[in-house]
Amino acid sequence: MRTSLLFLLYAHTCMALAAPSPLKIYLWEDTLASEVQQQWQAETGIALSLSHFDNDDERSLLMMKNPQLPFDVVVLDNVSAQIYGRLGAFEKLSQLEGRQHNGVKWNQACGDYAIPYFWGTVGVAYRKSAISQPPTTWQEFVSPPPDLHGRIGMLNDSTETFLPILYSLGLSPTTDDISQLKQAYPKLMAFSDYILTYDYVLSYIRSGDASQLDMALAYSGDHYSLNRFYQQDLWSFTVPKGELFVWVDCLAVSRYSENKQAAKHFLEFLMRPQVAASNATNIKAATPNLSAMKLLPDWYVNDASLFPAPERIENARVDSELSADNIGIRTKIINQLLKRHEAKH
């Protein structure tokens, strides 16, 4: 009996030692399909441990304080991917198997130290029962009718917070011209009187009672996440006229990961056309994987909320790097906005 017990303890210890460590992933919530997670674990036996952020600046601030984050794979915007890649925070991925499936512009956006994961546009998510005619211009968004005052959500981000006002003024959301930021400042302050929250719309909805929120600055695909949360078709999405502003989410492998080989294998797995297609249709976000696009159904490919007209995409502005001085000024303005907002709420 004693021998059998010792054998069982020994076998259990060996199994524990043999079990591969979970891959630790840092990403936006609701951006990795459960079906894809299950397929990965079935094929490899490697579990995935997911941690979430809801703000690009929040994630970047965490990385600035400590580049040695306790994650193997990090999802980040294309600008941060380029910056932290240059700083040596990530593994070089230019030779990773599967990159050839992605569109050239998306590979270039993420650079040599990351691979493109999803892309999309910045626009307006709105509750259909409250808004029958969503804003068609950014001027309409920042000058809402009285019944929407105090019922609008914004984003706390060094670029997106400024985007509606700057576009309404005919200016670039990534302008480095201090005089243009000064021109936008009083309008930002006036617009803040109409804002219910500066929390990301998905985070705000999930945090509790969100019955007062009818419209929000959001990313394409967010309305699908909102509808999944409510299990009803309550929200829709529109992009006002004018220049499109495109975001690109990238996947990077931490230089400090102790599981680099598995992390790179996971990225190659996600770039398989069949896997990328499954992930895209479940998440309902635009895939950069051109091979996967050939496998996708018409309802997905023809979804205008995910894929605007080709001429708009061709002339779109892809999120780009801001200077340190520019970010500093924008941060000060955002802090003033938040203080004003908190004082009134």
N, C-alpha and C positions, 0 to 999 in steps of 0.2 A: 504493500500500500504506500509506504514511504517512498519507494522507488518510483512508483507511478506518479505520485504527487510532484516529486522533483522533476520528472520528465515533462510533466505538464507545465510547470513553472519555466523550465528551460525553453520549451517550445514557444510559450507565450512571449518570453523575452526576445527570442530570435525573430519572431514575427514583428514585434514592435520595432526592433532594430532595422528590419528589412523594409518596413513601410516607408515609402518616400515622403519627404516633408511636403506639406501643402504649399502650393504657390500662393503667395500673398499679392493681391491685386488692389491697386488704389484707383478708383474710377468714379464716374458719375453714377448715381443710382439709376436702376432700370435701363442699363445699357449693355447688358450681356444676357442673352436669352437663356432661360433655364434648360431648354432642350440642348443648346450648345454646351453648356456646363456639364450636363449628364453624358453627352457623347464623348467629351474630352476625358471625363473620369472613367468611363467604360473602356476607352481605348488604352489609357495610360495607367490607370490606378492612382493617379495623382489628384488629390482633392484641391479645390480652389477656396481660398479664404478671401472674401471680398470686404473691403472697407470703402466708404463713400465720402465724397466731398460735394459741395453744391455751389462752389464759387472758384473760378480760375485764380483769382487773386489770393484767396485763402490757401489754396494748394501751393501756389508760388511762394507765398510768405513762409509757409512751413518748410519749403525746400531751401529758401534763403537762410533760414535759421539753422537748418541741419540737412545738408545734402545727403547724408547717410540715412535716408528714410528706411524704416523697417519693412520695405516692400520689394518684391522681385520685379513686378511690372507696374508701370505708372501710366495712366492716361493723362495727357496734357495737350493744351492747344499748340498749334504749329509754331507760334512765336516762342513759347517757352521751350519747346522741343529743340529748336535751333540754339537758343541761348544756353541752356543747360548742357546740350551736347558739346558746344564749344568749351564749356567750363570743365568738361570731363566727368560729368555726373552719370553719363549713360554709356552703354556698350555700343560700339559701331555696328550698324545693321545693314550696311549697303550691299552685302553679299548674301543676305538672308533669302532662302528659297521661298518663292511666292511673290516677291516684289513685282515680278513681271506682270502679274495679273492686275495691278493697280494702274490707274491713269497716270501719265507722266506728271501732270501738274500737281497731283496729290502727293506723289512721291517727293517731288521737289519741295512742296510746302512743308513736309515733315523733316526733310533733310536726311543725312546719313546716319543719324543716331536714333531714328524712330521710323515707324511705318504708319501710314494713314489707316484710320479705323472707321470713322464716319465723317461726313461733312454736311453742311446745311447753311441756312440763312437765319438772320435775325429779323424777327417780325413781331406780330401781335397775336397772342392767344386771347380768345374771347368766349364768354359764356353765351351760347346761342339764344337762350331764353331771355336774356337781358339786352342783347344787342342784335338788332335785325340788319343794320347797315354798319358794318365795321369800318374803321377809318381807311380811306383809300390813299391818303397822303400822310406824311409825317407831321405836317402842319395841323391836320385834323386830330392826330393822336395827342399832340401837346396842347391843343385847344379844345378839350372835350366839352360836350354839353353838360349843363348843370347836374343832370341825373347821374353822371359818372364821376362827379367830384367826390374824392375820398373813396373811390372804388377801383382804383388803378394800381397795379403792381409794377415795380421797376426792378432793375438789376443793380447790384452793388459791384461795379466793375470799372476798371480804369478806362476802358473804351466804351462798353455798352451803355453805361450811365449817361454818357454825353451824346450818344448816337442820335436819338430822336430830335433833340434840340439842334444839334449841328446840321443834320440833314434838313431840318425845317428851315434853316438859314441858308441852305445851299452850300454848306461847308462839309469838308471831309471829317468823318468821325475819328480819324487818326491824325488830324492836323497837328503840326508842331509849332504853329504860329501862336505865340502867346496872346497877341492882340485878338485873335479869333476866339480863344478860350475866354478872354475877358468880355468879349461881346456876348458870349453864350451865358456867362455867369448869372446876370440878373434874370434871364429867362429860365434858367435851371431852378433858381430860387422860387420864382413865381409858380413854375410847374409843380414844385414840391408840395405846394398847398393842396394839390389834387391827389397826392399819392397816399395810398393806404399802407403800403409796405415796400421796403427795398430788398426784401428777401426773395430769393429765386422762387418762382411761382410753384414749382413742385414741392419745395420744402415748406412753403407757407401753407399750401393745401393740406399737406400731411401732418402739419403741426397742430391742427385743431379746427375750430370753426372758421370756415373761409367763405361763409355765405355773403359777406360784403364785397368780395373780390369778383369783379365782372370782366376785367380786361387787364392784360399784363404784357409787358415787353418780354419776349420769350424766344426760344430757339425752335426751328422747324422740327417737328416730331414731338414737341412737348404736349401738344393737345392729345396725342394718342396716349401718352403716359397718364395724363389727367383722366381721360376716359376709361383707361384700365383701372385706375384707382377707384373711380366712382362706379365702375361696371355699367356705365351708361354713356350714350353718345351725347354729351352735354357741351363739349368744347370744340371749337374750330380754330383755324389759324389762317392768317393772311399776311402778305408782305406788301406794304404800301408802295406806291409808284416810285420810280426813280432808280438810282443805283442800288444794286443788291450788295449787302455786306455778308461775306461768306466766312464762316468759321470752319476749322478743320481740327478734328480730334485725332491725336496720334498716340501710338503705343510705344513705350520705351522700356528697355531693360536696365535696371539699376546696376551701375558699376560695382556697387557694394553688395549685390545679391550673392548669397551662398548657393544659389540654385540656378545659375545662369543658363546651363544647358537646357534644363526643363523649361525655363522662361522663354528661351528662343524657340524651342520646339512648340510652345503654346502659341506664339505669334505666327509661326509657319502654319499651324493648325487653323488659326483664324483666317488666314489668307487663302485656304483652299476654297475654290469657287463654290462648292456645294455648302460648305460651312458658312461662308460669308453670305450666301443667299439666304440660308436658314436664319442666320442672325438678323439680317436686314428686314426680312418679312415679319419676324417676331417682334423686334424692337420698333420697326417702322421708322427708320432713319435712312438717309441716303448713303449707300455704300460707294466707296471709291474703287471697288473691285470690278473692273470692266468685264472680266470673264464671268463673274457672278451675275452681272446684269443680263447676260444672255439666258440665264436659267430662271429669271424672275417672272412672275405673272404680270399680265397687262395692268391689273388694278394697282400694282405697285409702281411700275414704270411710268404709268400715265397719271400718277398722283401729283397734281400741280403744287400741293403744299410741300412736297419733298423735292420735286424737280420743276422749278420755274422754266419759263420759255427759254430755249437755247440761246437766243440773242441776249437775254438778260444775264445768263450765266457767263457768257463769253465776255461781257463788259463789266462783270462784277468786281468788287474790291475785296481781295482776300485779306484777312486780318494780318497786320504787319507790326514790326517792332517799333516801340516808342522809345525816345531818348530818356535817359535817367532824369534830366531836368523836367521833361514833359510829364513823366509819371509823377514826379514830386509835386508839381503844380496841380495836376489832376487829383492826386490824393488829398491835398489840402482842401480843394473845392468839395470833394465828396464828403470829407469830414464835416465841413460846414453844413452841407445838405442834411447829413444824418443828425447832427446836433439840432438843427432847426426842426427836423421831422420828429425827433424824440421829445423835444420841448412841447410840441403841439399834441403829442399822443401819450 
